[in-house]
Amino acid sequence: MQIEISRKECAMAGLYFEEFRVGQVFDHPWGRTITESDNTLFSCLTLNVQPLHIDAEFAATSEFGKPLVNSIFTLGLMIGISVNDTTVGTTVANLGMTDVRFPKPVFHGDTVRVRTTVKSIRESKSRPNAGIVEFEHQATNQRKEVVAICSRQALMRKRA
């Protein structure tokens, strides 16, 4: 006997548009320690051959004295950490990421943690079954230094 479950019958971990409130804060419970392999693989997969990321000898001569983690990896990790508490299964699409900043460098061995704040919510003009939520994501390292910030606009499903 085969049981079929439609997507509409499955509960999603992410929140629906109606569940977000301006000022709502999510202190995501897990962190991620970044390894040299993470940085090298990501940089090579994206064809970013910047020696500051992949050449320890070159990076040793820089003002940092060691390789920097690729900032686009840091951005992706920051947003990824936020997904389970906020948008997994309930996002229609990411509409944009703006005001991206990296105030401090990230290095191999740093552990990143993320806080997300809902900055704004509004109805979609073109999709009655969705609304737009603007998030501010802020990543910190193990020393509580802010290493990345961005605003992300997401088109979020409404409850049926």
N, C-alpha and C positions, 0 to 999 in steps of 0.2 A: 504494500500500500504506500503510495507516494502522497505526501502532504505538501501542498503548495502554499507558500506564504507570500502575499504581495508586499511590495515595499511600503505601501500605505499602512499595513498592519504592524510593521516593525517599529518599535520605539527607537528614536535616535538620541544619542548622548548629547548632541549639540542643542542649543537653545533656538527656539523659533523667534521670529521678529517680535512678536508680542511680549516675549519674556525679557527683553532687554530694556533697561532704564538708563537714562543719561546719569552719569556719575557712578554707575555700577563698576565695582573693582573685582578683578579676579587675580588672586595671588596663586599662580599655578603651582601645584604641590611638588613637582619633580624638576630636577635640573639635569644637565648633560655636560659631562666632562669631554672636552674636545681633544682628540688625539692628533698626532702628526699624520697618521694614516688618513683621518677624516679630511684634513686640510689638503694633503697632497692629492688624494683621489678626486676631491671636488674640483680643485684647481685644474687638474689634468683633464677631467671629464668635460669641463667647460672651456677648455683650450686657453685658460688664463696662465700664460707662461711667465708671469711676473716673478722674477727671481726672489723677491721679498717673501713669497709664499712657498717656493719649492726648492730653493737652493740655500742650504744652511751656511755654506761658506760665504756666499754673497751677503746674506742677511747679517752675518756676524760683523760685516763692515758698515752696516747701517747704524743709524742713531739708536735703534732698538737692540742691536747686538744679537738678535735671534729672529727666526722666521715669524712673520705675522700670519694670523689666520685670515683667510680670504674673507673680506667683508660681506660678500654676497652669501657665503655659507652662513655667517653670523646672522644675517637678515632672515634667511630661510629657516634657520634653527629657531630664532626668536618667534617667528610666526607659527612654525610647526608646534612648538611647545604649547602655544595657546589654543590650538584646534580642539583638543579633547574636551576642554571645559566650555567651549563657546560655540563652535561651528561645525563639528563633525557630523556630516549627513544632513545638515540643514542649510548649508550654503548653496546658492545657485551658482554664484561666480564671485571671484574677487574683481572689483572694478578698478582698483588702483592702490598704489602705495606712494605716499607723499611724505615730504619733510623727513626723509631718511637721514639720520646722523649717526656717526660713530665717534663719540667724545673721547673714548679711551681705546687703545689697541687690545686685541685678544690674542693670546698666545697658546701654544700647545700646553695642555694640562689645566687650563682655566675651566672652571665649571660655571655654566651659564644658567641663570634662573630668570623667570619672566613674570612681569605684572602687566595686566591688561586693564584699561579703563575705557568704558563706553563714553565717547565724546558727543555723539549726536545720533539721532534716529529720525527717519522720515519715510513717509509712504513713497512707493515707486509710482511715478506718473504713467509709466508704460505697462506695468505688470501689477494687476490688482491682487495677485497671489503672493506678492513679495514686497519687502521694504529694504531700505538702505540703512546699514549700521556703520558708523565710523568708530573704529577702535584706535586707541593709542597703545602701542606695545612698547615696553621698556625692559631691556635686558641688563642684568647686572652680573658681575663676576663674583667669585668667592670672597672678595674683599668689599663687596657691596658698592663697587664703583660702577656707574652707568657706562655700559660699553656700546649700546645701540638703542635707538629710538626710531619709531616710525608711526605714521598714521596709515591705517588701512581701511578702505571702503569696501564693504561686502554687501552683495545682494543676497538677502536672507529670506528663506521660505516663511510664509505665514502658515499657521495651523489650518488644516482643511476645514 
